[in-house]
Amino acid sequence: MPASPIDRRILAGITALTAIGILIGGAFLGLILEGFGDWSGAIAAFDSYLLRITLFTVWQAALSTLLSVAPAILLARALSRHPAFPGRALILRLFALPLALPAIVAALGLLELFGRAGYLAGVLGWLGGGDWPGIYGLSGILVAHVFFNLPLATRLFLEALNTVSSDQWRLASQLGMHAGPSFRFIEWPVLRSALPGVAGLVFMLCITSFTLVLTLGGGPRATTLEVAIYQALRFDFDPARAVTLTILQIGLTVAAVLALARLGANMTGEANLSVASLRPPAAGKGETALNAILLGLALLFVAGPLVATLMSGLQADLLRLAGEASVQKATATSVLLALTASALSVALAWSLVAARRALAASRRSGSLLERMMDTGAGFVLVVPPIVIGAGWFLLVRRHADVFAIAPVMIVTVNAVMAMPFAIRAIRPAHDAAAERHDRLCAGLGIFGWTRLKLIDWPVLKRALSTAGAFAMALSLGDLGVVALFGSDSVQTLPYLLLARMGSYRTADAAGVALLLGLLCLALMMIADRFGREPAR
């Protein structure tokens, strides 16, 4: 008897979960085999150096979280208190750009601005009373993390403030509430409820940061566990130490994610935010001036590295770079791998979403399998890409050339890491369409390819395009896996950019960074355009 359409959807979801399990399970298998093969070396890796980088990993994440979240509360409140001022929509869109910018491009922009020979080096040296040493080390890591996470935290807090009902603002206006009482009785309770989740999300992003620490750490004094894993495999080739570092990194990440889940935090953040807001009581002149200063400083801080990247990139010999075979090859490789990873990510996400819907509509609603389809897929974020890459690096090296499987590893890891974001984009549209069409299609006997072509695709193509563009942008700018598996034969644009920076070819690095940044921003603009509801 042939399987029903619902059974095929569930089978597709199980296949997707199995593929994800193989990817993560294979990484753990490589770590376990290596650990048992040299358990004495793994135990010996527990030394003072390991303790120091573990403490530094937690310390830099905690500082980055504090420096990102505290100002974000003030900025979100300033944006909320002035819903109609000119430029508000521009600031919100500018605050969305760091989500689309590859970490290595942002790192280069920060160096162009705050580095020893950066645009602001003279001013900063004059203020400090001596030569400006640059921002390598802890200071550079903190600045980079704040650049990425301050806008994200601001948007999440603003989203929370937008949940305040118009009735509350109307009552506050009738009672003549000024800024202080309004913050105490209306805004702070909302912000306080959102604070643990936002802070936990930012902390998790900082504790799993790899590219920024690799680029701006500046040496062993500012090294995190993920960077130490990379160094242990690519430079020292000390697999036993890599296993120990990986186990500690997984333990820290699991603890952060469990805390996030307990606090009810949003694992994937929010890429889209309405620029409209409910109108609170009018702010006074003093508050307006203070909020204008805060927003102006935030605008300069976020826009500065973007402008520096653009200026430095335009000063490079772009025509020569465009004609270089290495740049052309890296661009083609990046686009091809990112496109493949995007298609795989969308396929995995669609399979899980459809399977969850099918299980919810069947007698197996509420089952463990449905919960795995629903939320279990998001827990791939527990295992950072560098950890998965390290596990497979150790597993494959026993049987084959690890660099020969670089394209497969880059595609699969990036696809799985982008999958939770793709699910977020696809699921609302898919569930709404299923609610409207499932019974009708079942009654008319429309299944399979016919239903996909006539019913599902016209409704889902916008959501699928959004998910695909977003996943491709994330994959295009990723450096985590390619840092381990990349070589002269497999170079992506981030890998080439890192190599040019390492060889002090700063002008060429700036040109490559501009090309990479523009590609990713274009993809994010496409995702944003497709993600908007069509005008009716």
C-alpha positions in Angstrom: 0.0 0.0 0.0 1.6 3.3 -1.0 2.5 5.8 1.7 0.2 8.7 2.3 1.4 12.3 1.6 1.6 13.0 5.3 3.8 9.9 5.8 6.2 11.2 3.1 6.4 14.6 4.8 7.3 12.9 8.1 9.8 10.7 6.3 11.4 13.8 4.9 11.6 15.4 8.3 13.1 12.2 9.8 15.7 12.2 7.0 16.6 15.8 7.7 17.0 15.1 11.4 19.1 12.0 10.6 21.4 14.0 8.4 21.8 16.6 11.1 22.5 13.9 13.7 25.1 12.3 11.4 26.9 15.7 11.1 27.0 16.4 14.8 27.4 12.7 15.8 30.3 12.3 13.5 32.0 15.3 15.1 31.5 13.8 18.5 32.8 10.4 17.3 36.0 12.0 16.1 36.5 13.7 19.4 35.8 10.4 21.4 38.1 8.3 19.2 40.9 10.8 19.5 40.3 11.1 23.3 40.5 7.4 23.9 43.5 7.1 21.5 45.5 9.6 23.6 43.6 10.0 26.8 46.8 10.8 28.7 47.5 13.7 26.4 44.0 15.0 26.8 44.3 14.9 30.6 47.7 16.5 30.4 46.1 19.4 28.5 44.4 20.6 31.7 47.1 23.1 32.7 47.4 26.7 33.7 47.1 27.8 30.0 43.8 26.0 29.6 42.5 27.6 32.8 43.6 31.0 31.6 41.9 30.9 28.2 38.7 29.4 29.7 38.5 32.3 32.2 39.3 34.8 29.4 36.5 33.3 27.2 33.9 33.8 29.9 35.3 37.2 31.0 35.3 38.7 27.5 31.8 37.4 26.9 30.6 38.9 30.2 32.2 42.3 29.5 30.9 42.4 26.0 27.4 41.6 27.2 27.5 44.4 29.8 28.9 46.9 27.3 26.3 45.9 24.6 23.2 45.6 26.7 23.4 48.5 29.1 23.6 51.2 26.4 21.0 49.3 24.3 18.4 49.9 27.0 19.0 53.6 26.7 19.0 53.6 22.9 15.8 51.5 22.7 14.1 53.9 25.1 15.2 56.9 23.1 13.9 55.4 19.9 10.6 54.5 21.6 10.1 57.9 23.1 10.6 59.6 19.7 8.6 57.5 17.2 8.2 60.2 14.5 11.6 62.1 14.5 13.3 62.4 11.1 15.9 59.7 10.5 14.4 57.1 12.9 13.8 54.6 10.1 17.3 55.2 8.8 18.8 54.4 12.2 16.8 51.2 12.5 17.9 50.1 9.0 21.5 51.0 9.8 21.3 49.0 13.0 20.2 46.0 10.9 23.4 46.2 8.8 25.8 44.5 11.3 23.5 41.4 11.0 24.4 41.1 7.4 28.1 42.1 7.6 30.7 39.2 7.8 32.6 39.3 11.0 36.0 39.5 9.2 34.9 42.5 7.2 33.7 44.3 10.3 37.0 43.5 12.0 38.9 45.1 9.1 36.7 48.1 9.2 37.4 48.6 13.0 41.1 48.3 12.3 40.9 50.9 9.6 39.1 53.2 12.0 40.8 52.4 15.4 44.0 50.6 14.4 47.5 51.9 15.0 47.5 53.5 11.5 43.7 54.0 11.4 41.8 57.1 10.5 41.3 58.0 14.2 44.8 57.0 15.4 46.0 60.6 15.5 43.0 61.9 17.5 43.1 59.0 19.9 46.8 59.3 20.4 46.4 63.0 21.1 43.7 62.3 23.7 45.8 59.6 25.3 48.9 61.8 25.4 51.1 59.5 23.3 51.3 57.1 20.4 48.0 55.2 19.8 48.8 51.4 20.3 45.7 50.2 18.3 42.9 48.0 19.5 44.4 44.5 19.3 43.7 42.4 22.4 40.8 42.6 24.8 39.9 46.1 23.8 39.6 45.2 20.1 37.4 42.1 20.9 35.1 44.2 23.1 34.7 47.0 20.5 33.9 44.4 17.8 31.4 42.6 20.0 29.7 45.9 20.9 29.6 46.9 17.2 27.7 43.7 16.4 25.5 43.2 19.5 24.6 46.8 20.5 22.3 47.2 17.4 20.9 43.7 17.9 20.1 44.3 21.6 18.6 47.7 20.8 16.2 46.3 18.3 15.2 43.5 20.6 14.5 45.9 23.5 12.6 48.2 21.1 10.5 45.3 20.1 9.7 44.7 23.7 8.8 48.3 24.2 6.5 48.2 21.2 4.4 45.7 23.1 3.2 48.4 25.5 -0.4 49.0 24.7 -1.7 52.4 23.5 -4.1 52.4 26.5 -1.1 52.5 28.9 0.4 55.4 27.0 -2.9 57.2 26.9 -3.3 56.8 30.6 0.2 58.0 31.2 -0.5 61.1 29.1 -3.7 61.9 31.0 -1.9 61.6 34.3 0.9 63.9 33.1 3.7 61.4 33.6 7.1 62.7 32.8 10.2 60.7 31.8 11.1 59.4 35.2 7.7 58.0 36.3 7.0 56.7 32.8 10.2 54.7 32.8 9.6 53.4 36.3 6.0 52.3 36.0 5.6 51.5 32.3 8.9 51.0 30.4 11.2 49.4 33.0 8.8 46.4 33.8 8.8 45.6 30.1 12.5 46.0 29.7 13.2 44.0 32.9 11.2 41.1 31.6 13.2 41.1 28.3 16.6 41.8 29.9 17.6 38.2 30.9 16.8 36.8 27.4 18.5 39.6 25.5 21.6 39.5 27.8 21.7 35.7 27.6 21.5 35.8 23.8 24.3 38.3 23.5 26.4 36.3 26.0 26.0 33.2 23.9 27.0 35.1 20.7 30.1 36.4 22.4 31.2 33.1 24.0 31.0 31.4 20.6 32.8 34.2 18.7 35.6 32.9 16.6 36.4 35.2 13.7 36.6 38.5 15.7 38.9 36.9 18.3 41.1 35.3 15.7 41.4 38.7 13.9 41.6 41.1 16.7 42.9 39.0 19.6 46.5 39.8 18.9 48.1 36.9 20.5 48.0 34.2 23.3 47.0 36.8 26.0 43.7 37.3 24.3 42.7 33.8 23.1 39.4 32.1 23.6 38.7 28.4 23.5 37.5 28.3 19.9 40.6 30.1 18.6 42.8 27.8 20.7 41.1 24.8 19.1 41.9 26.2 15.7 45.5 26.9 16.7 45.9 23.4 18.2 44.9 21.7 14.9 46.3 24.0 12.2 49.5 25.3 13.8 50.5 23.0 16.7 48.8 19.8 15.5 48.1 18.7 19.0 44.9 16.7 18.7 44.8 15.7 22.4 44.7 19.4 23.4 42.1 20.1 20.7 39.9 17.4 22.2 40.1 18.9 25.7 39.5 22.4 24.4 36.5 21.2 22.5 34.9 19.5 25.4 35.3 22.6 27.5 33.8 24.8 24.7 30.8 22.5 24.4 30.3 22.6 28.1 30.3 26.4 28.1 28.0 26.6 25.1 25.5 24.0 26.5 25.4 26.0 29.8 24.7 29.2 28.0 22.0 27.7 25.8 20.3 26.0 28.7 20.2 29.3 30.5 18.8 30.9 27.4 16.1 28.3 27.2 15.2 28.7 30.8 14.9 32.4 30.4 12.8 32.0 27.3 15.3 33.9 25.1 15.0 34.0 21.3 17.7 31.7 20.0 17.9 33.3 16.6 17.3 37.0 17.3 15.2 39.1 15.1 16.2 40.2 11.6 13.1 42.3 10.8 11.5 45.1 12.9 8.7 47.4 12.1 9.8 51.0 12.0 6.4 52.1 13.3 5.8 52.4 17.0 3.0 53.3 19.4 3.2 56.9 20.5 4.2 57.6 24.1 3.7 61.0 25.8 5.8 63.8 24.3 9.3 64.1 25.7 10.6 67.3 27.2 13.3 69.4 25.8 16.0 68.1 28.1 15.1 64.5 27.5 14.9 65.2 23.7 18.4 66.7 23.7 19.9 63.8 25.8 18.3 61.2 23.5 19.6 63.1 20.4 23.1 62.9 21.8 22.8 59.2 22.6 21.4 58.3 19.2 24.0 60.5 17.5 26.9 58.7 19.3 25.4 55.3 18.5 25.0 56.3 14.9 28.6 57.3 14.6 29.8 54.2 16.4 27.9 51.8 14.0 28.4 53.8 10.8 32.1 54.5 11.4 33.5 51.1 10.6 31.1 50.8 7.7 32.3 54.1 6.2 35.9 53.2 7.0 35.5 49.8 5.1 34.0 51.6 2.1 36.7 54.3 2.0 39.6 51.9 2.3 38.0 49.5 -0.2 37.6 52.3 -2.7 41.3 53.4 -2.3 42.4 49.9 -3.2 43.2 49.0 -6.8 39.9 47.3 -7.5 40.4 46.8 -11.2 43.7 44.9 -10.5 42.1 42.9 -7.8 39.1 42.0 -10.0 41.6 40.7 -12.6 43.5 38.5 -10.3 43.0 34.8 -10.8 43.0 34.2 -7.0 40.3 36.7 -6.3 38.1 35.4 -9.2 38.6 31.9 -8.1 37.8 32.7 -4.4 34.7 34.7 -5.5 33.4 31.8 -7.7 34.2 29.3 -4.9 32.4 31.4 -2.3 29.3 32.0 -4.4 29.1 28.3 -5.4 29.5 27.0 -1.9 27.2 29.6 -0.4 24.5 28.8 -3.0 24.8 25.1 -2.4 24.7 25.6 1.4 21.6 27.9 1.0 19.7 25.3 -1.0 20.5 22.6 1.5 19.6 24.8 4.4 16.2 25.6 2.9 15.6 22.0 2.0 16.3 20.9 5.6 14.2 23.7 7.1 11.3 23.0 4.8 11.4 19.3 5.5 11.4 19.9 9.3 8.6 22.5 9.1 6.4 20.2 6.9 7.0 17.2 9.1 6.2 19.1 12.3 2.9 20.3 10.7 2.1 16.8 9.6 2.7 15.4 13.0 0.7 18.2 14.7 -2.3 17.3 12.5 -2.0 13.6 13.2 -2.5 11.5 16.3 1.2 11.9 17.1 0.7 15.5 18.1 2.8 16.3 21.2 5.1 13.4 20.6 8.8 13.5 21.1 9.3 13.4 17.4 7.2 16.5 16.9 9.1 18.3 19.6 12.3 17.4 17.9 11.0 18.8 14.6 9.7 21.9 16.4 12.5 23.0 18.7 15.2 20.3 18.6 16.6 21.6 15.3 17.4 24.9 17.0 19.8 23.1 19.4 22.3 22.7 16.6 23.4 26.2 17.8 24.7 24.4 21.0 27.6 23.0 18.9 29.6 25.9 17.3 30.9 25.4 13.7 34.5 25.3 14.8 33.7 22.4 17.2 32.0 20.4 14.4 34.9 21.1 12.1 37.4 20.0 14.7 35.6 16.7 15.3 35.4 15.9 11.6 39.0 17.0 11.1 40.1 14.5 13.7 37.9 11.8 12.3 38.7 12.1 8.6 42.5 12.5 9.1 42.6 8.8 10.1 41.4 7.7 6.7 41.8 10.5 4.1 43.2 13.9 3.3 41.2 16.4 5.5 41.6 19.2 3.0 40.0 17.1 0.2 36.6 17.2 1.9 36.8 20.9 2.5 33.9 21.8 0.1 31.6 19.2 1.7 32.3 20.3 5.2 31.9 24.0 4.4 28.5 23.4 2.7 27.1 21.0 5.3 28.1 22.9 8.4 27.0 26.3 7.0 23.7 24.8 5.9 23.0 23.4 9.3 24.0 26.5 11.1 21.8 28.7 8.9 18.8 26.2 9.2 17.3 27.7 12.4 17.1 31.1 10.7 15.6 29.5 7.6 13.0 27.7 9.8 12.0 31.1 11.3 11.4 32.5 7.9 9.5 29.5 6.4 7.4 28.3 9.3 4.8 31.1 9.6 4.0 31.1 5.9 3.9 27.3 5.7 1.6 26.8 8.7 -0.8 29.5 7.5 -0.9 27.9 4.0 -1.4 24.5 5.5 -4.3 25.7 7.7 -6.1 27.1 4.7 -5.4 24.3 2.1 -4.8 20.9 3.8 -8.4 19.9 4.0 -9.3 21.2 0.6 -6.3 19.4 -1.0 -7.2 16.2 0.8 -10.8 16.4 -0.4 -9.8 17.0 -4.0 -7.0 14.5 -4.0 -4.3 17.0 -4.8 -0.9 15.7 -3.5 2.8 15.6 -4.2 4.2 17.5 -7.1 0.8 18.8 -8.2 0.1 20.4 -4.9 3.6 21.8 -4.7 3.3 23.4 -8.1 -0.3 24.7 -7.9 -0.8 25.4 -4.2 2.3 25.5 -2.1 4.9 27.2 -4.3 2.9 30.4 -5.1 2.3 30.9 -1.4 5.7 29.9 -0.1 8.1 31.2 -2.7 8.5 34.6 -0.9 9.3 32.9 2.4 11.7 30.4 0.7 13.4 33.2 -1.2 13.9 35.1 2.1 15.3 32.0 3.9 17.6 31.2 0.9 19.0 34.7 0.6 19.6 35.0 4.4 21.3 31.5 4.5 23.4 32.4 1.5 24.6 35.6 3.1 25.5 33.8 6.4 27.4 31.1 4.5 29.2 33.6 2.2 30.8 35.5 5.1 31.6 32.5 7.4 35.2 31.8 8.3 34.7 29.2 11.0 35.0 25.9 9.1 37.0 27.2 6.2 39.7 28.3 8.7 40.2 24.7 9.5 39.7 23.0 6.1 40.7 25.8 3.8 43.9 25.5 1.6 45.4 26.9 -1.5 43.1 24.7 -3.6 39.9 25.7 -1.7 39.8 29.4 -0.9 36.8 31.5 -0.1 36.7 35.3 0.0 36.8 35.3 3.9 39.8 32.9 3.8 41.5 35.0 1.1 40.8 38.2 3.1 42.4 36.6 6.2 45.4 35.5 4.2 45.9 39.1 2.8 45.6 40.6 6.3 48.1 38.0 7.6 50.6 38.9 4.9 50.2 42.7 5.6 48.7 43.4 2.2 46.2 45.8 3.8 45.2 47.6 0.6 44.3 44.3 -1.1 42.5 43.1 2.1 40.4 46.3 2.1 39.4 45.7 -1.6 38.4 42.1 -0.9 36.5 43.2 2.2 34.5 45.7 0.2 33.6 43.1 -2.4 32.6 40.5 0.3 30.6 43.1 2.3 28.7 44.3 -0.8 27.8 40.8 -1.8 26.5 40.0 1.7 24.6 43.3 2.0 23.0 42.7 -1.4 21.8 39.3 -0.4 20.4 40.7 2.9 18.6 43.4 1.0 17.1 40.7 -1.2 16.0 38.8 1.8 14.5 41.9 3.4 12.6 42.7 0.2 11.2 39.2 -0.2 10.4 39.1 3.5 8.0 42.0 3.4 4.4 41.5 2.8 3.3 42.5 -0.7 1.1 45.6 -0.9 -2.6 45.0 -1.2 
